[in-house]
Amino acid sequence: MSKASKNPWVRRWLARVGRYAFLALLFLLIMTYNLPWSTQHMAIISSNYYHMSPSHPPNTVVVLFNAQRRFWPPWPLLCHSFNGSHSLKALARVRYAFTPILICGWSVYLASCPTVDRPTKFQLRDVQVLSHSVTVPIRSVSDQQLSVVACFSPLFYNERWQLIIPTLEIYRQLGVTLQVYYIQSMLVEILDFMKVYERQKIVKLETWMGLSVQDPDGTDRLGYDPNTELEWRNQAAAHTDCLLFYKFLIVSDLDDVLIPKLGQTFLEEFRFLSAKVPYAAGFSYNRYNTELVTSSEPGEFSLAALINEARVATEWEDPKYVVKPGNVQSVWLHWPGIISRGRMYTVPAEQNFMLHFRNWSMIDFSSSAYPRTQRTFELFKFQMSDMLQPARAVELEQNFHRFLATTPELGELFARLPSRVVYYPLIADCYNRIFYGRSKHPINCPGPVRCELPSLPGLKCAVGRRRYEHFAINRNLVVHVPLGASGTFHISDNGCSWT
């Protein structure tokens, strides 16, 4: 044995040197893995100013954006805000909006910035002296007194008004104050129908589109489409955008329908649960797949028949939920991202659950006998009559037809809704191929952008569009800034598309 190995001091020294060498090597590996050898991109979705908020300190701007999952700017981001008399520079606090999806190359982030009182101008830069400042438009969050708001995942290639109307009318009649629909693309006839609801202040239609990412000189050096690296059409960003602006409550897809059972209205149910579980950040509802029968023709459509003929299966799905807006700062589809106070409470199915309107039969009601789907399944112990009495469903139907008759243009637009369904079976096959057929373990970042959907000459579709400007903060960080408060709808004569 050597003298060095016998000397305790030498052994301690070697151990210390080895530990430092290991830490140095680990640091170099981390830096090599994360340093932006390629350009980092920051695609802004919205920038929201809070004068006073239960979720944020006074005078805060929260920037919602997409970026590469390993977003690591070479220098810390700096916010610079101005009003008529003051300015303020402050470091931005950048966080994931929710746990990133490891199979996806891009994720959703929040950057929180202290600002001056009621800023008129807001800029992003970094801490370097030679950094370039990028002006980012900000919006003051909604000050409407809205008791219950429902926000839905973005609609794309949408042609199924039979799915929209039940949710639209059930929520309208049972106490949802505002329904917010993010629309990537939709048949023109359906959009025109929904615009009447928007004029009645029942819904808000927001354009939703893919990312536009390029360098300031107009070249695309990224080498791939970032939209293929965003999970499920960037839906969590849409939900969080809705939370930031409206402070909504109900988080769901369009085919997830909640019917209040613990009160006459949604507000009564949520107040009941809040009193029962005052510490809750929100309430998760179990979902069960539901089979529905409806007509492909608007003239034969019956809301009451759709509700009363529905059958609830024992097939459980991941929950959807309701949040207390003051306790949550970001959301994902099945649970919140950032919870500032409390924790989620799961509502027992015996008290209430969500209906997942998943399995549909489009039939001809004028026939003396009409078939259901060929599926056989075990019925859940609670059925539609436990959620909504048949007489109440008839009342919903009567109110719907009264609304059609008394609202200008609505009845005529309803009669013109399309009966042809083209995209839905193609999308269903694609989703089964990339996700459900793989036991929900996809090999690539899942989303409809990976589906091959054809152009259809002669089919009019409204496609959401928004213009962006592209600025470099430094040579390794490009910021993509949307122009205007919202996008517009482009009418295509060749069916729906992604751009």
Legacy VTK file of the C-alpha trace (Angstrom):
# vtk DataFile Version 3.0
C-alpha trace
ASCII
DATASET POLYDATA
POINTS 499 float
0.000 0.000 0.000
1.378 3.439 -0.945
2.257 6.072 1.611
-0.331 8.447 0.103
-3.119 5.948 0.625
-2.046 5.520 4.267
-2.061 9.273 4.972
-5.569 10.407 6.039
-4.864 14.003 5.010
-3.885 12.933 1.494
-6.984 10.757 1.202
-9.210 13.673 2.215
-7.415 15.968 -0.245
-7.822 13.469 -3.100
-11.493 12.986 -2.232
-12.068 16.754 -2.238
-10.253 17.201 -5.563
-12.189 14.310 -7.059
-15.487 15.789 -5.855
-14.666 19.214 -7.326
-13.540 17.613 -10.587
-16.788 15.668 -10.797
-18.877 18.794 -10.138
-16.898 20.752 -12.726
-17.412 18.000 -15.294
-21.121 17.845 -14.478
-21.385 21.629 -14.863
-19.652 21.498 -18.252
-21.956 18.718 -19.420
-25.039 20.671 -18.351
-23.817 23.846 -20.014
-22.882 21.993 -23.190
-26.315 20.362 -23.269
-28.256 23.552 -22.596
-26.304 26.447 -24.077
-28.053 27.898 -27.124
-25.656 26.785 -29.830
-28.725 27.240 -32.052
-31.060 30.214 -31.860
-33.638 30.316 -29.075
-37.148 31.385 -30.073
-39.739 33.098 -27.882
-43.164 33.101 -29.595
-45.460 35.398 -27.623
-49.139 34.498 -27.355
-50.342 37.282 -25.056
-49.050 39.823 -22.518
-51.489 40.556 -19.722
-51.421 43.513 -17.334
-52.860 43.162 -13.819
-53.434 46.364 -11.874
-54.858 44.443 -8.905
-55.278 40.679 -8.827
-55.640 37.916 -6.220
-53.236 35.813 -8.314
-50.415 38.327 -8.854
-48.803 41.298 -7.074
-50.141 44.755 -7.994
-48.881 46.106 -11.319
-47.704 42.893 -12.925
-47.423 41.890 -16.570
-47.589 38.157 -17.295
-46.279 37.127 -20.707
-47.538 33.800 -22.073
-45.254 32.326 -24.711
-44.030 29.193 -26.450
-40.363 28.289 -26.704
-38.103 25.290 -27.032
-38.476 22.919 -24.107
-34.886 23.675 -23.051
-35.406 27.433 -23.261
-32.173 28.863 -21.875
-31.472 32.459 -22.943
-27.766 33.314 -22.763
-28.592 36.267 -20.485
-31.462 36.846 -18.001
-34.528 38.577 -19.443
-35.255 42.136 -18.365
-38.651 43.877 -18.456
-38.876 47.627 -19.040
-42.210 49.380 -18.481
-43.195 53.016 -18.963
-46.091 55.357 -18.254
-46.279 59.105 -18.715
-44.048 59.902 -15.745
-42.136 56.815 -14.639
-40.250 53.809 -15.936
-39.164 50.583 -14.271
-36.646 47.885 -15.154
-37.032 44.509 -13.469
-35.870 40.958 -14.016
-38.478 38.640 -15.500
-39.381 35.504 -13.592
-39.632 32.777 -16.249
-41.364 29.488 -15.440
-42.895 26.545 -17.233
-46.663 27.031 -17.311
-46.955 23.314 -16.534
-44.677 20.299 -16.431
-43.241 20.002 -19.948
-44.193 17.052 -22.114
-40.873 15.283 -22.639
-41.796 13.851 -26.027
-42.481 17.380 -27.348
-39.677 19.746 -28.323
-41.566 22.944 -27.434
-43.434 23.964 -24.303
-45.472 26.769 -22.721
-43.946 29.402 -20.405
-44.963 32.321 -18.220
-42.752 35.362 -17.652
-43.899 37.566 -14.744
-42.689 41.176 -14.580
-43.236 43.972 -12.023
-44.244 47.181 -13.840
-45.042 50.822 -13.265
-48.624 51.762 -12.493
-50.807 51.422 -15.609
-48.001 51.087 -18.155
-48.467 52.503 -21.636
-45.407 50.741 -23.064
-43.730 47.441 -22.254
-40.440 46.061 -23.572
-38.326 42.930 -23.240
-34.525 42.800 -23.472
-31.705 41.142 -21.569
-29.204 42.475 -19.052
-26.429 43.108 -21.576
-25.628 46.748 -22.349
-25.820 46.089 -26.098
-29.101 44.158 -25.911
-31.922 45.210 -28.243
-35.268 46.164 -26.669
-38.406 44.622 -28.190
-41.743 46.371 -27.663
-44.505 43.921 -26.752
-48.178 44.984 -26.847
-49.996 44.433 -23.548
-53.683 43.988 -22.802
-55.452 44.849 -19.573
-57.283 41.790 -18.320
-61.054 41.706 -18.552
-62.852 43.699 -15.860
-66.251 42.195 -16.689
-68.101 40.739 -13.727
-68.449 37.193 -15.059
-69.529 34.626 -12.497
-68.818 31.485 -14.558
-66.713 31.310 -17.732
-66.062 28.154 -19.767
-63.066 27.933 -22.098
-62.634 25.139 -24.604
-59.693 23.554 -26.373
-59.061 25.032 -29.841
-61.406 23.809 -32.561
-59.792 22.731 -35.819
-61.265 21.503 -39.108
-64.583 21.797 -37.309
-67.635 20.634 -39.216
-69.744 19.105 -36.432
-72.312 21.599 -35.246
-74.115 18.642 -33.645
-71.342 18.641 -31.041
-71.286 22.417 -30.577
-74.998 23.074 -30.051
-75.592 20.726 -27.054
-72.681 22.241 -25.109
-73.557 25.752 -26.256
-77.199 25.491 -25.184
-76.749 23.459 -21.995
-74.165 25.943 -20.751
-76.158 28.982 -21.901
-79.315 27.835 -20.151
-77.741 26.465 -16.964
-75.752 29.507 -15.956
-72.431 29.857 -17.795
-71.973 33.613 -18.185
-69.530 33.448 -21.106
-68.241 30.640 -23.322
-64.871 31.232 -24.994
-64.146 29.319 -28.194
-60.643 29.286 -29.676
-60.967 28.537 -33.388
-58.165 27.424 -35.685
-60.476 26.480 -38.560
-64.203 25.914 -38.969
-66.728 25.659 -41.783
-68.060 29.104 -42.655
-71.711 28.186 -42.039
-70.944 27.141 -38.462
-68.837 30.237 -37.784
-71.628 32.512 -39.070
-74.071 30.713 -36.760
-71.784 31.190 -33.750
-71.181 34.856 -34.555
-74.841 35.502 -33.736
-74.251 34.061 -30.252
-71.225 36.327 -29.999
-73.315 39.393 -30.848
-75.652 38.336 -28.041
-72.589 38.256 -25.706
-73.116 34.566 -24.995
-69.822 33.466 -26.523
-66.458 35.002 -27.416
-64.744 33.744 -30.559
-60.947 33.884 -30.510
-58.696 33.039 -33.442
-56.088 30.376 -32.758
-53.296 29.630 -35.143
-49.959 27.919 -35.417
-46.652 29.551 -34.576
-44.920 31.747 -37.123
-41.195 31.410 -36.415
-38.463 32.951 -38.560
-35.413 35.137 -38.165
-35.717 38.947 -38.414
-34.347 38.860 -41.976
-37.228 36.600 -43.026
-35.257 33.368 -43.296
-36.250 30.158 -41.548
-33.184 28.643 -39.930
-34.998 26.477 -37.404
-35.083 23.529 -39.801
-38.447 22.077 -38.716
-42.038 23.141 -38.055
-42.355 24.013 -34.328
-46.097 23.312 -34.491
-45.295 19.605 -34.775
-43.549 19.898 -31.393
-46.530 21.396 -29.538
-48.849 18.967 -27.783
-52.418 18.737 -29.139
-52.556 22.031 -31.137
-51.053 23.984 -28.215
-54.303 23.602 -26.293
-52.814 24.180 -22.837
-51.610 27.586 -24.017
-55.170 28.419 -25.124
-56.596 27.407 -21.746
-53.954 29.429 -19.911
-54.529 32.425 -22.189
-58.204 32.246 -21.251
-57.377 31.983 -17.549
-55.050 34.986 -17.739
-57.619 37.207 -19.455
-61.019 36.070 -18.194
-60.161 34.244 -14.961
-62.399 31.400 -16.054
-63.612 28.387 -14.145
-64.473 25.408 -16.391
-61.591 23.676 -18.223
-62.642 21.151 -20.855
-62.870 20.049 -24.444
-66.031 20.863 -26.341
-67.252 17.271 -25.988
-66.923 17.325 -22.175
-70.213 18.464 -20.686
-70.811 19.247 -17.030
-74.401 19.452 -15.788
-74.935 20.977 -12.321
-76.400 18.491 -9.831
-75.398 20.119 -6.541
-77.306 23.297 -7.364
-79.758 24.673 -9.898
-76.956 26.487 -11.729
-73.195 26.129 -12.128
-72.585 28.997 -9.733
-74.709 27.346 -7.032
-72.810 24.067 -7.464
-69.404 25.739 -7.282
-70.436 27.742 -4.216
-71.658 24.549 -2.553
-68.334 22.813 -3.215
-66.341 25.865 -2.103
-68.206 25.943 1.195
-67.688 22.207 1.644
-63.964 22.288 0.760
-62.786 25.865 1.405
-59.099 24.972 0.979
-59.577 23.632 -2.572
-57.799 25.269 -5.502
-60.428 23.703 -7.743
-62.630 20.684 -8.297
-61.868 17.721 -10.580
-64.764 15.826 -12.141
-64.417 12.228 -13.291
-65.455 11.705 -16.909
-67.358 8.810 -18.443
-67.723 8.088 -22.138
-71.211 8.650 -23.460
-72.967 7.394 -26.596
-75.295 9.771 -28.417
-77.754 9.570 -31.289
-78.500 12.622 -33.399
-79.377 13.738 -36.905
-77.061 14.939 -39.624
-79.762 17.356 -40.847
-80.565 20.553 -38.915
-84.268 20.185 -39.711
-84.373 16.859 -37.849
-82.091 17.827 -34.973
-83.603 17.392 -31.507
-81.696 18.533 -28.434
-84.141 16.731 -26.131
-83.825 13.461 -28.053
-80.033 13.724 -28.046
-79.988 14.179 -24.258
-82.671 11.650 -23.356
-81.353 8.941 -25.705
-77.755 9.247 -24.462
-76.195 6.253 -22.719
-73.333 6.581 -20.237
-70.721 3.793 -20.241
-68.500 2.612 -17.414
-65.497 3.740 -19.495
-63.652 6.210 -17.253
-61.499 8.974 -18.735
-58.989 11.357 -17.154
-60.805 14.125 -15.266
-61.511 17.685 -16.334
-61.981 20.371 -13.756
-63.122 23.716 -12.422
-60.663 26.132 -10.812
-60.898 28.950 -8.324
-59.164 31.607 -10.428
-57.480 33.345 -7.493
-55.695 30.123 -6.532
-54.343 29.047 -9.921
-51.945 30.773 -12.332
-51.830 28.321 -15.245
-53.723 25.286 -16.459
-53.302 22.109 -18.454
-56.110 19.999 -19.868
-56.527 17.566 -16.965
-55.142 19.500 -13.995
-53.720 22.950 -13.154
-50.111 23.823 -13.872
-49.175 26.387 -11.205
-51.265 26.355 -8.008
-50.575 29.264 -5.677
-52.955 28.209 -2.877
-54.761 25.026 -1.875
-54.965 21.758 -3.762
-57.403 20.069 -6.117
-60.416 18.185 -4.752
-61.972 15.314 -6.721
-65.768 15.333 -6.681
-67.110 11.803 -6.014
-68.997 10.392 -9.004
-71.980 9.822 -6.722
-72.267 13.599 -6.414
-71.480 14.594 -10.005
-69.290 13.788 -13.002
-68.631 15.003 -16.536
-70.130 13.437 -19.622
-67.639 12.747 -22.409
-69.697 12.972 -25.620
-67.380 10.629 -27.500
-69.383 8.037 -29.448
-71.868 9.347 -32.002
-74.469 7.899 -34.354
-75.650 10.218 -37.134
-79.024 8.857 -38.262
-82.222 9.749 -40.088
-84.916 10.524 -37.512
-87.647 10.383 -40.165
-87.152 6.613 -40.369
-89.509 4.451 -38.296
-86.541 2.684 -36.748
-83.026 3.967 -36.433
-79.986 1.977 -35.351
-77.568 2.880 -32.625
-73.875 2.329 -32.992
-72.753 -1.278 -33.126
-70.805 -0.856 -29.891
-71.736 -2.955 -26.898
-70.657 -1.753 -23.487
-71.529 -1.897 -19.823
-73.763 0.935 -18.667
-72.604 3.164 -15.840
-74.654 3.114 -12.632
-75.712 6.717 -13.254
-77.424 7.649 -16.516
-78.629 10.859 -18.172
-81.901 10.813 -16.253
-79.837 11.070 -13.057
-78.128 14.160 -14.458
-81.038 15.857 -16.186
-84.672 14.831 -15.966
-86.357 14.138 -19.352
-88.831 16.968 -18.777
-85.939 19.368 -18.189
-84.343 18.240 -21.465
-87.601 19.040 -23.265
-87.549 22.472 -21.637
-83.999 23.031 -22.915
-85.189 22.101 -26.409
-88.119 24.512 -26.231
-85.884 27.335 -25.033
-83.466 26.623 -27.877
-86.188 26.852 -30.521
-87.563 29.990 -28.899
-84.082 31.499 -29.089
-83.823 30.494 -32.759
-87.156 32.141 -33.525
-86.585 35.396 -31.648
-82.913 36.084 -32.441
-82.384 37.866 -35.784
-80.782 35.658 -38.467
-80.193 32.722 -36.130
-83.042 30.512 -37.365
-82.066 31.020 -40.994
-78.401 30.285 -40.283
-79.350 27.170 -38.301
-81.316 25.828 -41.268
-78.230 26.256 -43.484
-75.861 24.258 -41.251
-74.075 21.528 -43.250
-75.029 17.867 -43.158
-71.859 16.571 -44.827
-69.090 15.233 -42.581
-65.689 14.738 -44.216
-62.874 15.525 -41.813
-64.108 13.828 -38.642
-63.523 10.180 -39.695
-60.089 11.101 -41.080
-59.107 12.812 -37.818
-60.504 9.927 -35.746
-58.444 7.416 -37.748
-55.348 9.600 -37.379
-55.791 9.954 -33.607
-56.226 6.210 -33.260
-53.045 5.694 -35.270
-50.830 8.172 -33.408
-52.294 8.015 -29.882
-55.204 5.799 -28.849
-53.984 2.792 -30.838
-50.684 3.075 -28.965
-52.364 2.929 -25.553
-51.850 6.701 -25.249
-48.057 6.324 -25.547
-47.194 8.172 -28.775
-43.775 7.954 -30.394
-43.883 11.620 -31.482
-45.349 14.776 -29.998
-49.085 14.160 -30.557
-51.327 16.563 -32.407
-53.517 16.965 -35.469
-50.692 18.662 -37.392
-49.397 15.118 -37.916
-52.637 14.116 -39.665
-52.786 14.183 -43.458
-56.011 16.053 -44.225
-56.883 16.838 -47.847
-57.839 20.087 -49.529
-61.489 20.084 -50.582
-62.191 22.468 -53.489
-65.573 24.138 -53.146
-65.769 23.763 -49.358
-65.700 27.134 -47.596
-63.703 27.164 -44.379
-62.725 30.015 -42.041
-59.053 29.729 -41.040
-57.600 31.777 -38.186
-54.641 33.977 -39.076
-52.476 36.443 -37.209
-49.494 38.482 -38.336
-46.208 38.445 -36.426
-43.098 40.574 -36.370
-39.714 39.054 -35.584
-37.010 40.795 -33.536
-33.621 39.735 -32.173
-32.878 40.630 -28.548
-29.383 39.233 -29.079
-27.774 36.951 -31.618
-29.105 33.860 -29.818
-32.642 34.965 -28.919
-35.426 35.922 -31.354
-38.805 37.185 -30.120
-41.910 36.728 -32.261
-44.496 39.419 -31.457
-48.147 39.241 -32.585
-49.563 42.316 -34.288
-52.904 43.559 -33.019
-55.066 42.397 -30.157
-56.452 39.422 -32.087
-56.262 37.673 -35.427
-58.702 37.468 -38.303
-60.457 34.705 -40.205
-59.403 34.027 -43.782
-62.091 32.391 -45.926
-60.709 29.523 -47.988
-62.586 27.931 -50.905
-60.473 24.774 -50.682
-61.549 23.492 -47.288
-59.750 23.876 -43.980
-55.992 24.106 -43.523
-53.380 24.852 -40.858
-52.318 28.196 -42.369
LINES 1 500
499 0 1 2 3 4 5 6 7 8 9 10 11 12 13 14 15 16 17 18 19 20 21 22 23 24 25 26 27 28 29 30 31 32 33 34 35 36 37 38 39 40 41 42 43 44 45 46 47 48 49 50 51 52 53 54 55 56 57 58 59 60 61 62 63 64 65 66 67 68 69 70 71 72 73 74 75 76 77 78 79 80 81 82 83 84 85 86 87 88 89 90 91 92 93 94 95 96 97 98 99 100 101 102 103 104 105 106 107 108 109 110 111 112 113 114 115 116 117 118 119 120 121 122 123 124 125 126 127 128 129 130 131 132 133 134 135 136 137 138 139 140 141 142 143 144 145 146 147 148 149 150 151 152 153 154 155 156 157 158 159 160 161 162 163 164 165 166 167 168 169 170 171 172 173 174 175 176 177 178 179 180 181 182 183 184 185 186 187 188 189 190 191 192 193 194 195 196 197 198 199 200 201 202 203 204 205 206 207 208 209 210 211 212 213 214 215 216 217 218 219 220 221 222 223 224 225 226 227 228 229 230 231 232 233 234 235 236 237 238 239 240 241 242 243 244 245 246 247 248 249 250 251 252 253 254 255 256 257 258 259 260 261 262 263 264 265 266 267 268 269 270 271 272 273 274 275 276 277 278 279 280 281 282 283 284 285 286 287 288 289 290 291 292 293 294 295 296 297 298 299 300 301 302 303 304 305 306 307 308 309 310 311 312 313 314 315 316 317 318 319 320 321 322 323 324 325 326 327 328 329 330 331 332 333 334 335 336 337 338 339 340 341 342 343 344 345 346 347 348 349 350 351 352 353 354 355 356 357 358 359 360 361 362 363 364 365 366 367 368 369 370 371 372 373 374 375 376 377 378 379 380 381 382 383 384 385 386 387 388 389 390 391 392 393 394 395 396 397 398 399 400 401 402 403 404 405 406 407 408 409 410 411 412 413 414 415 416 417 418 419 420 421 422 423 424 425 426 427 428 429 430 431 432 433 434 435 436 437 438 439 440 441 442 443 444 445 446 447 448 449 450 451 452 453 454 455 456 457 458 459 460 461 462 463 464 465 466 467 468 469 470 471 472 473 474 475 476 477 478 479 480 481 482 483 484 485 486 487 488 489 490 491 492 493 494 495 496 497 498
